[in-house]
Every structure is written in structure tokens, then in C-alpha cells.
């Protein structure tokens, strides 16, 4: 697979890049600082910003699938990077004829709101992450309306733990409170979702 990872220089995106290369895929990374990644014969690192539509378009050329893994620090200011970056990505995918998209949002986006536990739902999200998740909701809406082959992945509370391959993939959140999951395990699921049709058009929550 020829895979474009947008936001692949750190966190979940970086874990995905490493696992995709180990699995034999060809990976292109668009990131503001791709120098964080070690050189590899099947890795093409492209400096650029998801808010730069031309940079996204250049990175999209020749790809077969895309993973969006964007992140910013907590802020109280209005946020548009998720929705605008996704709009640029969807536009470039349409122009290049790329149909497969997996996007990482998070616990609290869409109908996963209210499934993070008391402290997260009542304090952390409304006080520290409100504007971020407002924009992640806009991001998800754009993807759902795109007509592409998409999966929106909502991880629980992220850790730097090891890859275990042991986690739950939940599409029915009745009675669910999210727990922890390692970034490596999230990347493990992303790679599966990119290669399989099982979760197309769904928004699975990942947790231990």
C-alpha cells in the first residue's frame, strides 16, 4: 500500500509510520518537522502544513490511502486546524482519486461525548478541550459527508505503553466508559482499518 500519513512525526502518527514500514508499505509523511523520523528506503518525508492546500496536494500524488492524525495542545482559543486541514485533505483526495481515509479524532467527539468518565466529561473536556472538540466535530461531519471510504477512530486515554494487540474496538457505546490505550495499539488498529472494509463508515472507540 502507498500510504500518506498527515501528522506522522509524533504520537500515533509516528507509531503508524513505523508499523507500516515494518509491514512493507510505502509511506509518505506530511509534517511540519519530518526530521523527527529516521530515514528509511520506503519512507518519503515532506515538510509541510495540512493548512497549506498545495502542500497537501503535492503529498497526495500517487497515494492509495490516507491517515489523518492531527493534534494540538489544549487551548481556549477558537480552533479550525482539524476542520480546515481535513477540508484540504478531502479536496486533494478527490483530485487524486484516492478513496480510503482513516482519521483519528478522540473520546468526546461526536456520539462518544459523555463516555470519558466524570472528570473528563465534566471538567477536562468542557474547560480545557472545548474548542478543540468543537472543531473535531466539524472535522467528523466533513468526513461523513465526503462520500469516501472512511473510518473515524476515537481512541480512549492515550499512553506511551507498548504494542500489545489486545484492546477493544467498540461501535456500540451503551454503558461504555473509555479507558486507556497505548499509541502503539491505536496505530496497530489504524493499519488494520486501512487494509480492511470491516469498519468502513463507522466510528469505533478503542480502549483496553
Secondary structure, 3 states (H helix, E strand, C coil): CEEEEECCCCHHHHHHHHHHHHCCCEEEEEECCHHHCCCCCCEEEEECCCCCHHHHHHHHCCCCEEEECCCCCCCCCCCCHHHHHHHHHHHHHHHHCCCEEEEECCCCCHHHCCCCCHHHHHHHHHHHCHHHHHHHHHHHHHHHCCCCEEEEEEECEEECCCCCCCCEEECCCCCCCCCEEEHHHHHHHHHHHHHCCCCCCCCCEEEC
